[in-house]
Amino acid sequence: MRPYISEMYSYTFENNDSQGVEAGHGGLLSVGKALSEHWGLELGGFYNEFPHDDSVGARAQREYGGKLDALYFYSRNRKFSPYFAAAVGGTYAKLRGTSTNDSAPLVDAGLGFMKFFSLWGADLGFRADLRYRYTFFDDNALGGQIDGPLGEVVAKVGLVIPLGSRPVVADVVAPPSACADSDGDGVCDTADLCPGTTGGTAVDAKGCPKQAPAAASKKFEDVHFAFDKSDIAPAEAVKLDSAATAIDGLTKTYPGLKVDVSGHTDWVGTDGYNQGLSERRANSVKSYLVRKGVSASRINTFAFGESKPIATNETAEGRAMNRRAEVQTHE
């Protein structure tokens, strides 16, 4: 998930412990970033206005504050991402029309969700959040208007605005629809520039015979990794065993053969962390191939972090495909 800005309207429900605090209205502006598939952090500032309470003779209040939130997402599904959140912070409160003010630390906890959608080509998210906030005011705070710690329920709704460009996903070419194909090469007659090719001949998109690729160039099956892992699972080791055997055979024909190993991640986590994780994945594959007899001097490693997805990062299946290392040979 990309970094984001969250702008929210907040409603603080009236406190019922006779402390003279009416329901309040305000707003919250915060910035956030995913740290892992489930965890995220937000840093924000808030502002609230509380009207005077005639029933107890309390003056109107104005409040400013800031807090740091930890969020645990039960799902990163773009359509519905529920989370639990807890925060620590502080507040500065002032009686309107006076010089009386006070400050106090606070904590809060609660539940919320985000739901993302596209609007005019841009990504946006709707967000709702309900917290219980506990502020540690001293006795006789604000000139006696607040008598000790204060507990309140705060509801918020607003927008989430992702920052930066959306990661580019490789295009998936749809199979051609049914059409006339006289030579049976898989290219419609209307687009076939080389009609009459011999059956079984490999052709390009225009129906013409493909030039045979260099025999030294071979891409092996991708090696996949568990979330936040760089160790090689047994099923993935089988793929590398096969690759090592093929590489050994190719080196007999092509003594100067090179092996490129590139590491990749999904988009969960910071850019810097994902860059390091992709490097560890590439080095893990290199070490395995070396143990299987491939010369270390032949192997070049590359780390691309989350920058080259081959599937959408908005589903668990797509993220699993992007957590990979690619192995390819060339002269």
PyMOL commands that set and color helices and strands:
alter all, ss='L'
color gray80, all
select helices_A, chain A and resi 141-144+234-253+271-291+296-298+316-322
alter helices_A, ss='H'
color red, helices_A
select strands_A, chain A and resi 4-12+24-34+39-50+61-73+81-95+101-119+122-135+150-162+218-219+223-224+258-263+299-303+324-330
alter strands_A, ss='S'
color yellow, strands_A
deselect
rebuild
show_as cartoon
